Amino acid sequence: MKLPPEFDLHALEVFVMTVELGGMSQCAAHLQVTQSAVSQTIARLEQGIGAPLFDRAMRPMGLTASGKALFARGQALIAQARTTYDEVREGANLPISSITVAMSFSLANELTTPILTELGPRANRWNVRSGISMEHQAEFLARDIDMLISGSFNLEHHGALELHPVLEESFILVFPRDYAGSTDVSAKPPNLPFIRFSKLTGTGQQIEQQIVRMKLKLPHMIDVESAHQQLGLVAAGLGWTITNPVCLAAVPELLRQLRPAPMTRGRFSRYVQVIARTGELGDIPRLTAGVCQRVLKEQSFARIKAEYPWIEDQLRWLDAAPEDELGVRRVA
């Protein structure tokens, strides 16, 4: 069977991107073309297939049965095409044009230099963003970010993704160095203000959910958005907090002013992983996860394990996820 000329990879990519981004205008903005150009490309694709892909009577516009079938298969076809393209270019020693990677402030401080040292030549241009994970996830869905390194992940139901695990880490308690009270906060909360990690962050939301589950009544006094702010306030004796080992490792200059402790009750954890759209960056996400794991294990945590050997029990290093036919782990 000969495929119609209107059924080409570019048209299929425009269609898939329109569905992922939620409309033709959003797709046009991402591709930096006019909405009319996107509309015409999809119209030609519909003409080649011989069936409408969008139900234009719906508001917002929805997919027809044919559109749903093409979207489900089109994502895999585009991923395979990108993998083939990358493999051919890699064989010719040609880098990807650009990669935008995002991570939290604490992870960025630890990982940016090692990642670019080892993988920098794999792209002509790198754009490294650091900030709040929830904002990064929205930008990832809008295709403004290609790859996330995150401990806060809420995108399980947003299409085919590949996840490359780094570690699971348990949350810990941190008090000022001279704090002499109990570290069993579920039995007797410290007579100190609680330094909250903002609920605008994924980590902050996870901590707040655990506080509710543990039925802790903690006065609302101070909210911060970075680990340096959070642990700097604790080091100054202004309160105590719940954080994670990655954040603690990111502030080695403050360790002598802090008293970290494991959670004796109510222990909970988060997963740090590298997230990308299936097949779009070749093996770069997998290699990035490997760099992250090695640096955190051999450098970041090595600085604090000597003084706090119990930190090792709060960490679980994760093996690579099961692979599918494209060599990646999928979440549909």
ROMILO-19677 format. One record per residue: residue in one letter; x, y, z negated of N, C-alpha, C in turn. Coordinates in steps of 0.2 Angstrom, whole numbers, plus 5000, padded with zeros to 4 digits. Example, Ala and Ser with C-alpha at 12.3 -4.5 7.8 and 13.67 -1.06 7.14 Angstrom:
! ROMILO-19677
  type   n.x   n.y   n.z  ca.x  ca.y  ca.z   c.x   c.y   c.z
     a  5066  4972  4961  5062  4978  4961  5066  4984  4961
     s  5064  4989  4965  5068  4995  4964  5064  5000  4961
This chain:
! ROMILO-19677
  type   n.x   n.y   n.z  ca.x  ca.y  ca.z   c.x   c.y   c.z
     m  5004  4994  5000  5000  5000  5000  5004  5006  5000
     k  5003  5011  5004  5006  5017  5005  5003  5022  5001
     l  5007  5026  4996  5004  5031  4992  5003  5037  4996
     p  4997  5040  4994  4996  5047  4998  5001  5052  4996
     p  5003  5057  5000  5008  5062  4999  5006  5066  4993
     e  5000  5067  4991  4998  5071  4986  4999  5068  4979
     f  5000  5061  4979  5001  5058  4973  5009  5057  4972
     d  5012  5063  4969  5019  5063  4968  5021  5064  4961
     l  5027  5063  4959  5029  5064  4952  5028  5071  4950
     h  5029  5076  4954  5028  5083  4951  5021  5084  4950
     a  5016  5082  4954  5009  5083  4953  5007  5079  4946
     l  5010  5073  4946  5008  5069  4940  5011  5072  4934
     e  5017  5075  4934  5019  5078  4928  5015  5084  4926
     v  5013  5088  4931  5009  5094  4930  5002  5092  4926
     f  4999  5087  4929  4993  5084  4926  4994  5082  4919
     v  4999  5078  4917  5001  5075  4911  5002  5081  4906
     m  5006  5086  4908  5007  5092  4904  5001  5096  4903
     t  4997  5097  4907  4990  5100  4906  4986  5097  4901
     v  4986  5090  4901  4982  5087  4896  4986  5088  4889
     e  4992  5087  4889  4996  5087  4882  4995  5094  4879
     l  4996  5099  4883  4996  5106  4881  4989  5109  4880
     g  4984  5106  4883  4977  5108  4881  4974  5112  4886
     g  4976  5113  4892  4973  5117  4897  4978  5119  4903
     m  4975  5122  4908  4979  5124  4914  4983  5130  4912
     s  4980  5135  4909  4984  5141  4907  4990  5140  4903
     q  4989  5135  4898  4995  5133  4894  5000  5130  4898
     c  4998  5126  4902  5003  5122  4906  5007  5127  4911
     a  5003  5132  4914  5006  5137  4918  5011  5141  4914
     a  5009  5143  4908  5014  5147  4904  5020  5144  4902
     h  5019  5137  4901  5025  5133  4899  5030  5132  4906
     l  5027  5131  4911  5031  5131  4918  5033  5137  4921
     q  5030  5143  4918  5032  5149  4921  5029  5150  4928
     v  5023  5148  4929  5020  5148  4936  5013  5151  4935
     t  5009  5153  4940  5003  5155  4939  4998  5149  4938
     q  4992  5151  4934  4987  5146  4933  4984  5143  4940
     s  4984  5148  4945  4982  5146  4951  4986  5140  4954
     a  4993  5141  4953  4997  5136  4956  4996  5129  4952
     v  4995  5129  4946  4993  5123  4942  4987  5120  4945
     s  4982  5124  4945  4975  5122  4948  4976  5119  4955
     q  4979  5122  4959  4980  5119  4966  4984  5112  4966
     t  4989  5112  4962  4993  5105  4961  4988  5100  4959
     i  4984  5101  4954  4979  5096  4951  4974  5094  4956
     a  4972  5100  4960  4966  5099  4965  4969  5094  4971
     r  4976  5095  4973  4979  5091  4978  4979  5084  4975
     l  4981  5083  4969  4982  5076  4966  4975  5073  4966
     e  4970  5076  4964  4963  5073  4964  4961  5071  4971
     q  4963  5076  4976  4961  5074  4983  4965  5068  4985
     g  4971  5067  4983  4975  5061  4985  4972  5055  4982
     i  4970  5055  4976  4967  5049  4972  4960  5048  4975
     g  4956  5053  4976  4949  5052  4979  4944  5053  4973
     a  4946  5055  4967  4942  5056  4962  4944  5062  4957
     p  4939  5065  4954  4940  5070  4950  4944  5068  4943
     l  4948  5072  4941  4952  5070  4934  4949  5074  4928
     f  4946  5080  4930  4944  5084  4924  4936  5085  4925
     d  4932  5084  4920  4925  5086  4920  4925  5093  4919
     r  4924  5097  4924  4924  5104  4924  4918  5107  4921
     a  4913  5103  4920  4906  5105  4917  4907  5106  4910
     m  4912  5103  4907  4913  5103  4900  4917  5109  4898
     r  4915  5111  4892  4919  5117  4889  4921  5115  4881
     p  4928  5114  4880  4933  5115  4885  4933  5109  4889
     m  4937  5110  4895  4937  5105  4900  4939  5098  4898
     g  4936  5093  4899  4938  5086  4897  4940  5082  4903
     l  4942  5076  4901  4945  5071  4906  4939  5067  4908
     t  4939  5065  4915  4934  5060  4917  4937  5053  4915
     a  4933  5048  4917  4936  5041  4916  4942  5040  4920
     s  4943  5042  4926  4949  5042  4930  4954  5046  4927
     g  4953  5052  4925  4958  5056  4921  4961  5053  4915
     k  4957  5049  4911  4959  5046  4905  4964  5040  4907
     a  4962  5036  4912  4966  5031  4915  4973  5033  4917
     l  4972  5039  4921  4979  5041  4924  4983  5044  4919
     f  4980  5048  4914  4984  5050  4908  4988  5045  4905
     a  4984  5040  4903  4987  5034  4899  4993  5031  4903
     r  4992  5030  4909  4998  5027  4913  5003  5032  4916
     g  5000  5038  4917  5005  5044  4919  5010  5045  4914
     q  5009  5045  4908  5014  5047  4903  5020  5042  4903
     a  5018  5035  4904  5023  5030  4905  5027  5031  4911
     l  5024  5033  4917  5027  5034  4923  5032  5039  4923
     i  5030  5045  4920  5034  5051  4919  5040  5049  4915
     a  5039  5046  4909  5045  5044  4905  5050  5040  4908
     q  5047  5035  4912  5052  5030  4916  5056  5034  4921
     a  5052  5039  4925  5056  5043  4930  5061  5047  4926
     r  5060  5050  4921  5065  5054  4917  5071  5050  4915
     t  5069  5044  4913  5075  5040  4911  5079  5038  4916
     t  5076  5036  4922  5080  5035  4928  5084  5041  4930
     y  5081  5047  4930  5084  5053  4932  5090  5054  4928
     d  5089  5053  4921  5095  5054  4916  5100  5049  4917
     e  5098  5043  4919  5104  5037  4919  5108  5039  4926
     v  5104  5041  4931  5108  5042  4937  5113  5048  4936
     r  5111  5053  4933  5115  5059  4931  5121  5057  4927
     e  5119  5053  4922  5124  5051  4917  5129  5047  4920
     g  5127  5043  4925  5132  5039  4929  5137  5043  4933
     a  5134  5049  4935  5138  5054  4939  5142  5059  4934
     n  5141  5058  4928  5144  5062  4923  5141  5069  4923
     l  5135  5070  4924  5131  5076  4924  5127  5077  4918
     p  5127  5083  4915  5124  5084  4908  5116  5086  4910
     i  5112  5085  4905  5105  5088  4905  5106  5095  4905
     s  5101  5099  4908  5102  5106  4909  5101  5109  4902
     s  5096  5108  4898  5096  5111  4891  5092  5107  4886
     i  5094  5107  4880  5090  5104  4874  5089  5109  4869
     t  5083  5109  4867  5081  5113  4861  5079  5108  4855
     v  5083  5109  4850  5083  5104  4844  5081  5109  4838
     a  5077  5106  4833  5075  5110  4828  5075  5106  4821
     m  5077  5109  4816  5077  5105  4809  5077  5110  4804
     s  5076  5108  4798  5075  5112  4792  5082  5116  4790
     f  5082  5121  4786  5088  5125  4785  5093  5120  4782
     s  5091  5116  4777  5096  5111  4773  5099  5106  4778
     l  5095  5104  4782  5098  5099  4787  5102  5102  4792
     a  5100  5108  4794  5104  5112  4799  5111  5114  4797
     n  5111  5116  4790  5118  5117  4788  5123  5111  4788
     e  5120  5105  4787  5124  5099  4786  5125  5096  4793
     l  5121  5097  4798  5121  5093  4804  5123  5096  4811
     t  5122  5103  4811  5123  5106  4817  5129  5105  4820
     t  5135  5107  4816  5141  5106  4819  5143  5099  4821
     p  5142  5094  4817  5143  5087  4819  5139  5085  4825
     i  5133  5087  4826  5129  5085  4832  5132  5088  4838
     l  5134  5094  4838  5136  5098  4844  5144  5096  4845
     t  5147  5094  4840  5154  5091  4841  5154  5085  4845
     e  5149  5080  4844  5149  5074  4847  5145  5074  4853
     l  5140  5077  4853  5135  5077  4859  5134  5083  4863
     g  5138  5088  4861  5138  5095  4865  5138  5094  4872
     p  5143  5090  4875  5144  5089  4882  5138  5086  4886
     r  5133  5083  4882  5128  5080  4885  5123  5085  4888
     a  5123  5091  4886  5119  5096  4889  5123  5103  4891
     n  5120  5106  4896  5123  5112  4898  5122  5118  4893
     r  5116  5117  4890  5115  5123  4885  5111  5119  4879
     w  5113  5121  4873  5109  5119  4867  5106  5125  4863
     n  5100  5124  4861  5097  5129  4857  5095  5126  4851
     v  5098  5128  4845  5097  5125  4839  5093  5129  4834
     r  5087  5127  4832  5083  5131  4828  5082  5128  4821
     s  5082  5132  4816  5081  5130  4809  5075  5134  4806
     g  5072  5131  4802  5066  5135  4799  5061  5130  4796
     i  5055  5132  4796  5049  5128  4793  5047  5122  4797
     s  5046  5116  4794  5045  5110  4798  5038  5111  4802
     m  5033  5114  4798  5026  5114  4801  5026  5118  4807
     e  5030  5124  4807  5030  5128  4813  5034  5124  4819
     h  5039  5120  4817  5043  5117  4822  5038  5111  4825
     q  5034  5108  4822  5029  5103  4824  5024  5106  4829
     a  5022  5112  4828  5018  5116  4833  5021  5118  4839
     e  5028  5120  4838  5032  5121  4844  5033  5115  4848
     f  5034  5110  4845  5036  5103  4848  5030  5101  4852
     l  5024  5102  4850  5018  5100  4853  5017  5105  4860
     a  5019  5111  4859  5019  5116  4864  5024  5115  4869
     r  5029  5110  4868  5035  5109  4872  5040  5114  4872
     d  5040  5118  4867  5045  5123  4866  5051  5120  4863
     i  5050  5114  4860  5056  5111  4857  5056  5104  4859
     d  5062  5101  4861  5063  5095  4864  5064  5089  4859
     m  5067  5091  4853  5069  5086  4848  5068  5089  4841
     l  5066  5085  4837  5065  5087  4830  5069  5082  4825
     i  5073  5085  4820  5076  5081  4815  5072  5083  4809
     s  5068  5079  4806  5063  5081  4801  5062  5076  4796
     g  5060  5078  4790  5058  5074  4784  5051  5075  4783
     s  5047  5079  4787  5040  5080  4787  5037  5079  4794
     f  5033  5074  4794  5031  5071  4801  5024  5070  4801
     n  5020  5074  4805  5013  5073  4805  5010  5073  4812
     l  5014  5070  4816  5012  5070  4824  5010  5063  4826
     e  5008  5058  4822  5008  5051  4824  5002  5050  4829
     h  4998  5055  4830  4992  5054  4835  4993  5059  4841
     h  4999  5061  4842  4999  5066  4848  5003  5063  4853
     g  5001  5057  4856  5004  5055  4862  5010  5050  4861
     a  5014  5048  4866  5019  5043  4866  5025  5047  4863
     l  5028  5045  4857  5034  5048  4855  5039  5042  4853
     e  5045  5044  4853  5050  5040  4850  5053  5042  4844
     l  5054  5038  4839  5056  5040  4832  5062  5036  4831
     h  5067  5039  4828  5074  5036  4827  5075  5037  4819
     p  5074  5032  4815  5075  5033  4808  5082  5035  4806
     v  5083  5039  4800  5089  5040  4797  5090  5038  4790
     l  5085  5040  4786  5085  5037  4779  5078  5038  4776
     e  5077  5035  4771  5071  5036  4766  5074  5039  4760
     e  5072  5044  4757  5075  5047  4751  5069  5049  4746
     s  5070  5047  4740  5066  5048  4734  5066  5055  4732
     f  5061  5058  4730  5061  5065  4727  5064  5065  4720
     i  5067  5070  4718  5071  5070  4712  5069  5077  4708
     l  5070  5077  4701  5069  5083  4697  5076  5086  4697
     v  5075  5093  4696  5081  5097  4695  5080  5102  4690
     f  5084  5103  4685  5083  5107  4679  5090  5112  4679
     p  5089  5117  4675  5096  5121  4674  5101  5117  4670
     r  5107  5118  4671  5112  5114  4668  5111  5113  4660
     d  5109  5119  4657  5109  5118  4649  5102  5116  4647
     y  5098  5113  4651  5091  5111  4649  5092  5104  4645
     a  5090  5104  4639  5091  5098  4634  5084  5094  4633
     g  5079  5096  4636  5073  5093  4635  5072  5086  4639
     s  5066  5083  4638  5064  5077  4642  5064  5078  4649
     t  5066  5073  4653  5066  5073  4660  5060  5069  4662
     d  5056  5066  4658  5049  5063  4659  5044  5068  4660
     v  5043  5071  4665  5039  5077  4666  5031  5075  4666
     s  5030  5068  4667  5023  5066  4667  5021  5066  4660
     a  5025  5064  4655  5023  5064  4648  5023  5071  4645
     k  5028  5075  4646  5029  5081  4643  5033  5086  4648
     p  5029  5090  4652  5032  5095  4657  5036  5100  4653
     p  5042  5102  4656  5047  5106  4653  5043  5113  4651
     n  5046  5116  4646  5043  5123  4644  5047  5128  4648
     l  5047  5127  4654  5050  5132  4659  5045  5132  4665
     p  5046  5138  4669  5041  5139  4675  5043  5134  4680
     f  5039  5132  4684  5040  5127  4689  5041  5131  4696
     i  5047  5130  4699  5048  5133  4705  5045  5129  4711
     r  5040  5132  4714  5037  5128  4720  5040  5129  4726
     f  5040  5123  4730  5042  5124  4737  5036  5125  4741
     s  5036  5130  4745  5030  5133  4748  5025  5128  4752
     k  5019  5128  4751  5014  5123  4754  5014  5125  4762
     l  5017  5130  4764  5017  5131  4771  5022  5126  4774
     t  5026  5122  4770  5031  5118  4773  5028  5111  4772
     g  5030  5106  4776  5028  5099  4775  5031  5096  4768
     t  5037  5098  4766  5040  5095  4760  5036  5098  4754
     g  5034  5104  4755  5030  5107  4749  5023  5104  4749
     q  5020  5103  4754  5013  5099  4754  5014  5092  4751
     q  5019  5089  4753  5020  5082  4750  5021  5082  4742
     i  5025  5087  4740  5026  5088  4733  5020  5090  4729
     e  5016  5095  4732  5010  5097  4729  5005  5091  4728
     q  5004  5087  4733  5000  5081  4733  5002  5076  4728
     q  5009  5075  4726  5011  5071  4721  5009  5074  4714
     i  5010  5080  4714  5008  5084  4707  5001  5083  4706
     v  4997  5083  4711  4990  5082  4710  4988  5075  4707
     r  4992  5070  4711  4991  5063  4709  4993  5061  4702
     m  4999  5065  4700  5001  5064  4693  4997  5068  4688
     k  4993  5072  4690  4989  5076  4686  4993  5081  4681
     l  4998  5084  4685  5002  5088  4681  4999  5095  4682
     k  4999  5099  4676  4996  5106  4676  5002  5110  4675
     l  5004  5113  4681  5010  5117  4681  5009  5124  4683
     p  5010  5129  4679  5009  5136  4681  5011  5138  4688
     h  5007  5142  4691  5009  5145  4698  5013  5151  4697
     m  5019  5151  4698  5023  5158  4697  5027  5160  4703
     i  5031  5155  4706  5036  5156  4711  5036  5151  4717
     d  5035  5154  4723  5035  5150  4729  5041  5152  4733
     v  5044  5147  4736  5050  5149  4740  5050  5144  4746
     e  5053  5146  4752  5053  5142  4758  5060  5139  4760
     s  5065  5139  4756  5071  5136  4757  5074  5133  4751
     a  5078  5128  4752  5081  5124  4747  5086  5129  4743
     h  5090  5133  4747  5094  5137  4743  5091  5142  4738
     q  5085  5145  4741  5081  5149  4736  5079  5145  4730
     q  5076  5139  4731  5073  5135  4726  5079  5133  4721
     l  5084  5130  4723  5089  5128  4718  5093  5134  4715
     g  5094  5139  4719  5097  5145  4716  5093  5148  4710
     l  5087  5148  4711  5083  5150  4705  5083  5145  4699
     v  5084  5139  4700  5085  5134  4695  5092  5135  4692
     a  5097  5136  4696  5103  5137  4693  5104  5143  4689
     a  5100  5148  4691  5100  5154  4687  5096  5154  4680
     g  5093  5148  4679  5089  5146  4673  5082  5149  4673
     l  5079  5150  4679  5073  5153  4679  5067  5148  4680
     g  5069  5142  4680  5064  5137  4680  5067  5130  4682
     w  5062  5125  4683  5064  5118  4686  5060  5117  4692
     t  5062  5111  4695  5059  5110  4702  5059  5103  4704
     i  5055  5101  4709  5055  5094  4712  5058  5095  4719
     t  5063  5092  4721  5066  5092  4727  5068  5085  4730
     n  5073  5085  4735  5075  5079  4737  5083  5079  4738
     p  5086  5073  4738  5094  5073  4738  5097  5077  4744
     v  5093  5077  4750  5096  5081  4756  5097  5088  4753
     c  5092  5091  4750  5092  5098  4748  5097  5099  4743
     l  5098  5094  4738  5103  5095  4733  5110  5095  4736
     a  5111  5090  4741  5118  5090  4744  5119  5096  4748
     a  5114  5100  4750  5115  5106  4754  5118  5112  4750
     v  5118  5111  4743  5120  5117  4739  5126  5115  4735
     p  5132  5112  4737  5137  5110  4733  5140  5115  4728
     e  5139  5122  4730  5142  5127  4726  5137  5128  4720
     l  5131  5125  4719  5127  5126  4714  5127  5120  4709
     l  5130  5115  4711  5130  5108  4707  5132  5109  4700
     r  5137  5113  4698  5139  5114  4691  5134  5118  4687
     q  5129  5121  4690  5124  5125  4687  5117  5121  4686
     l  5117  5115  4689  5111  5111  4689  5111  5104  4685
     r  5106  5102  4683  5105  5095  4680  5100  5091  4684
     p  5102  5088  4689  5097  5084  4693  5096  5077  4689
     a  5090  5074  4690  5088  5068  4687  5083  5064  4691
     p  5083  5058  4691  5078  5054  4695  5071  5054  4691
     m  5066  5053  4695  5059  5053  4692  5058  5046  4689
     t  5057  5046  4683  5055  5040  4679  5049  5037  4680
     r  5044  5042  4682  5037  5040  4684  5035  5044  4689
     g  5030  5041  4693  5027  5045  4699  5032  5045  4705
     r  5037  5041  4706  5042  5041  4711  5039  5041  4718
     f  5041  5046  4722  5038  5046  4729  5044  5048  4734
     s  5043  5047  4740  5049  5048  4745  5047  5051  4751
     r  5051  5052  4755  5050  5055  4762  5055  5051  4767
     y  5053  5051  4773  5058  5048  4779  5061  5054  4783
     v  5067  5054  4784  5071  5058  4788  5072  5055  4795
     q  5070  5058  4800  5070  5054  4807  5071  5059  4812
     v  5073  5057  4818  5074  5061  4824  5068  5059  4829
     i  5064  5064  4831  5058  5063  4835  5059  5067  4842
     a  5057  5063  4847  5057  5066  4854  5051  5063  4858
     r  5050  5066  4863  5045  5063  4868  5048  5057  4871
     t  5044  5052  4872  5046  5046  4875  5050  5046  4881
     g  5057  5044  4881  5061  5044  4887  5063  5050  4890
     e  5062  5056  4887  5064  5062  4890  5071  5064  4890
     l  5074  5062  4884  5081  5064  4883  5086  5058  4884
     g  5084  5053  4887  5088  5047  4887  5090  5044  4880
     d  5097  5043  4879  5099  5040  4873  5101  5045  4868
     i  5100  5052  4870  5102  5057  4865  5099  5057  4858
     p  5092  5056  4858  5089  5056  4851  5092  5050  4847
     r  5093  5044  4850  5096  5038  4846  5103  5040  4844
     l  5107  5043  4848  5114  5045  4846  5114  5050  4841
     t  5109  5055  4841  5108  5060  4836  5107  5057  4829
     a  5102  5052  4829  5100  5049  4823  5107  5046  4820
     g  5111  5043  4824  5117  5039  4822  5122  5044  4819
     v  5122  5050  4822  5127  5055  4819  5124  5058  4813
     c  5117  5059  4812  5114  5061  4806  5116  5057  4800
     q  5114  5050  4802  5115  5045  4796  5122  5045  4794
     r  5127  5045  4798  5134  5044  4797  5136  5051  4793
     v  5134  5057  4795  5137  5063  4791  5134  5063  4784
     l  5127  5062  4784  5124  5062  4777  5127  5057  4773
     k  5128  5051  4775  5131  5045  4771  5138  5047  4769
     e  5142  5048  4774  5149  5049  4772  5152  5055  4770
     q  5148  5061  4771  5150  5067  4769  5145  5071  4764
     s  5139  5072  4766  5135  5076  4762  5134  5072  4755
     f  5132  5066  4755  5130  5063  4749  5137  5060  4745
     a  5142  5060  4749  5148  5058  4745  5150  5063  4740
     r  5148  5070  4742  5150  5075  4737  5147  5075  4731
     i  5141  5072  4731  5137  5072  4724  5137  5065  4721
     k  5138  5060  4725  5138  5053  4721  5143  5052  4716
     a  5149  5055  4717  5154  5054  4712  5152  5057  4705
     e  5148  5062  4705  5145  5065  4699  5139  5062  4697
     y  5135  5060  4702  5128  5058  4700  5127  5051  4704
     p  5130  5045  4701  5130  5039  4704  5123  5036  4705
     w  5118  5038  4701  5111  5036  4702  5108  5039  4709
     i  5111  5044  4712  5108  5046  4718  5108  5040  4723
     e  5113  5036  4723  5113  5030  4728  5106  5026  4728
     d  5103  5026  4722  5097  5022  4721  5091  5025  4724
     q  5092  5032  4725  5087  5036  4728  5087  5036  4735
     l  5091  5032  4738  5092  5033  4746  5092  5026  4749
     r  5088  5025  4754  5088  5019  4758  5090  5021  4766
     w  5095  5018  4768  5097  5019  4775  5094  5015  4779
     l  5091  5018  4785  5086  5014  4789  5090  5012  4795
     d  5088  5006  4797  5091  5003  4804  5087  5006  4810
     a  5089  5005  4816  5086  5008  4821  5079  5004  4822
     a  5074  5008  4825  5067  5006  4825  5067  5000  4831
     p  5062  4996  4830  5061  4991  4836  5060  4994  4842
     e  5063  4991  4848  5063  4994  4854  5058  4991  4859
     d  5055  4995  4863  5051  4993  4868  5055  4992  4875
     e  5051  4992  4880  5054  4991  4887  5058  4997  4889
     l  5057  5002  4886  5061  5008  4888  5067  5009  4883
     g  5068  5005  4878  5073  5005  4873  5071  5010  4868
     v  5065  5012  4867  5063  5017  4861  5057  5014  4857
     r  5057  5017  4851  5051  5015  4847  5045  5020  4849
     r  5039  5017  4850  5034  5021  4852  5029  5022  4846
     v  5026  5028  4846  5020  5029  4842  5014  5032  4847
     a  5009  5028  4847  5004  5031  4852  4999  5035  4849
